Amino acid sequence: QSALTQPPSASGSPGQSVTISCTGTSSDVGAYNYVSWYQQHPGKAPKLIIYEVNKRPSGVPDRFSGSKSGNTASLTVSGLQAEDEADYHCSSYGGHNNYVIFGGGTKLTVL
Amino acid sequence: QVQLQESGPGLVKPSETLSLTCAVSGGSVRSGDYFWNWIRQAPGKGLEWIGYIYHTGTTNYNPSLKSRVTMLVGTSKNQFSLKVTSVTAADTAVYYCAREVAGSDAFHLWGQGTLVTVSS
């Protein structure tokens, strides 16, 4: 069971858009539409911002959007704001025996 | 408003057993709508799913930890628990409990987390 691959860092200026990738395999990301994204501020618990590839929980701004193509899922943050600076983690269902697999996390910096 | 709160020793000696509890308030651990999960995060690292327990006692564990992990759901208390045996320094992490709508593979609700350090 290998972790999903995320870039360690990403950055953008306020108002810009940034996209973070999450690459898995045909056994996890590519096989199921169960990709989630979590936002984590320093010292805090993760917060779910995207589930089932592109669905947003209530209260999450529509500046956050998700998509998937093949074995790679993506999170796009539009209209970057200072409070978006955080770590972002992706996860995917990996089948019953592997269940949930996480990526290594991406640190998003708002310049 | 449902809340989750982890508790347990912050320091565990190598080769001993790590034991944590997650108290559920504002809702019932006996609800059939949810899986109750444990997830951990080593210092400076990404998240690692440990496993879940359903109110029936059915469990599903991360294959890499399965031989050392046991989860139980409370009988008289509204809580669920995690035990990890034969711990090493690699088990040092912040441990989170989290609620998942059964089968959704997404963790909508998290506890605040508790740091467990494995050291002699």
Interface residues (C-beta under 8 A of the other chain):
Chain A: Q1 A3 Y32 Y34 S36 Y38 K44 A45 P46 K47 L48 Y51 E52 P57 H89 S91 S92 Y93 H96 N97 N98 Y99 V100 I101 F102 G103 G104 G105
Chain B: K45 G46 L47 E48 W49 G51 Y52 N60 N62 P63 S64 Y96 S104 D105 A106 F107 H108 W110 G111 Q112 G113
